[in-house]
């Protein structure tokens, strides 16, 4: 059975969505990123991955795969009949990689990561200045499209859905871009997406200390 090491509402949410959209069973291991420990046994998460970051997907043969783009592509290719990634040889397969890279670098690492991990205004000035321009790219792309790639939901949509959810928590109102707001509403209406988000929101609430 596949195993996913995740942290609630971190980028590993996209991998959970992908697994559920693919109809794949998996064992989920909650990771406390602040302390780099695995909730199951309080073990050092860096023993699972020296990167100390989620997601980590443990494959059926015991090998471990990291980095969202790779994990999402792998999950998609396990059930090609679900259409979560275009097949090899299809030009849209490269478009999928294009969007996975864009979300991972331009939204996640360039804005979301510093917003949630850095606290001083000087470090956040440049990311805040760039995010509107960054979001204008998928906003324009989705003006007359239902999905990022082709005519159906792919793992690129799982990745962008997670990013848009976190943007709200980071103080960015996606309603500024009507096409993104409508897209996020469509994605959240999907049963697997809705269930994945609800599961992780409940977990996040359960492990977050209540204010004194």
N, C-alpha and C positions, 0 to 999 in steps of 0.2 A: 504493500500500500504506500502511496505517496505520503510524505509528511511535509507540512509547511510551518516554518518558524516565522511568526508574525508579531507585530505590535498593533494594538487596536487603532484603526484610522490612520496608520502609517501607510507608506506606499505599498506595503504588502496587501492592503485591501484589494488592490487591482488583481493580485494573484488569487485571492479568495473568490472574487467575482468570476474570474476566468475558470477556476475549478468548478464552480457551481454551474456556470453556463455550459461547461463541457460535460456536466453530469458525472464528474469523477469524485469518488470517495477519497478522502484524505484524513490524516490525523493532524490536528492543529496544536502547535506548541506556542503558548504565549511567552513573549520575551519582554522583559523590563529593560528598555533601552537605556534609561538613566543609570542603572547599575550594571548593565550588561549581564543580566542573569536570566535563566530560564525558569519560569514560574513552577513548572512541574516538580523540580527538585532543588531549586535555588543554585543550580550549577552555573559555571562560567560560560556564558554564551559564546565567548571567543574560542572555546573548545569546539564549537560547531562550525564557526566561521571566523577566521582571524580578522576579517573586515569589521566584525562587530555590528553589522547592519542587516536589516531585513529587506527583502525576503530571502530565506534560504529554503530551497526545495530539495528534500531528500528523495532521490529516485528509488524505484523498486529494487535496483541492484545495490543500493547503499551509497552511491555517489551523490555528491552535493552540488547543487547549481545555485549560483548567486546572480545578482543584478536583475532588476525588474524586466528589462527588455528580453534577456535570455530566458528567464523563467516563464514569462508570458508566451513567448514563441514556442517553448517546449510544450507547455500545457496545450496550446492550440493544436500542435502537430500530433498530440496523442489521440485526438478524436477529429480527424480531418472532415468527417461527415457533418460535423457541427458548423463548419465554415468560419471558425474563429480566426483563421488566417488563410489568405489566398494560397493555393497550392504552388509548389516549386514550378518555376517557369512562367507563372502568371506575373505580368508587369506590376500588378497591384501588390505583390508580395514586397516589393521594394518600397512602395508607398507606405505599407504597414511599418517597415523599419524606419522610414522617414518620420512618421508620427510618433513612434515609440521613442525615438531619439530626441525629438523636439520636446515632448512632454518631460522626459527625464532630465534634459539639460537646461532648457530655456525656462521651464516653469518650476520643476522640482528643485534642482540644484541652484539655479540662479535666483529664485525668489523664495520658495517655501522653506527650504533648508535654513537659509540665514534668518528668515523671519521668526522661526520657532526656536532657533538655537542661539542667535546673537541678540543681545538686548540693547546695545548702544546705538543711538541714532546715526552716528557716523558710519557704522558698518552697514546700516540698512538704507542709507540714502540712495545709493546707486540702484539696488534691487527695486526699491519703491518707484524710482524714476522710470525704470524700464518696463515694468509689468504691463502697463496699458498698451504699449507698443507690441509687446509679446502676445498679449491676448487678442489683439486685432487680427493676428494671422489665422488662428482657428475660427474666430468669429466670422471673418470674411469667407472662409472655406465652407462653413456650415450654413451660410445664408440660404442656400437652395439645396442642401443635402441633409439627409436624415442621419447618416453615419459618416465617420471619418474616411473610411476606405470602402469603395464599392457600394453595394446595395444592401449590406447586412451588417449586423453587429460583429465586431472583431475585438481582439484583445487590446487594440489601440483605443477603442472606446472605453474599455475597462480602465485603462490608464488615465485617460483624460477625465473620466467621471470622477475618479478619486481626486485628481488635481483640482477640479472645480469645487468639489466639496471642501477641500482644505483652504482654498482661496477665501471662502466665506469666513472660515475661522480665523484667517489671517487679516481680516478687515477689508477684503476686496469684494465689493458688491458686483456679482456677475450680471445683475440686472442692467448694468450699463451697456451690456452687449446683448440685445434681445435674442440674437441667434444662439448664443451660449446658454442663456437662461432657458430657452425653449428646449434646447438639446439636453440640458441637465434634467429637466422635467421628464422628457421622454425616456432617458436612461433610467431614472429612478422608478419609472412605472414598470420596468421589466421585473418579473417576479424574482429572478435570481439576484439581480442587483439590489432590489429592495430588501431581500432577506439577508444578504451579505452585510449591507450597511447597518441594518437593525441589530444583527448579531454583534458587530464590532462596537457599535455605539453603546450597547448594553454592557459589554465587557469593559469598555473605557470608563463608563460611569461607575462600575463596580470596583475598579482598582484605583480610582481617583479619590484622594482623601477629601472629605467634606470640610468646608471652611469652618474654622473655629468660631 
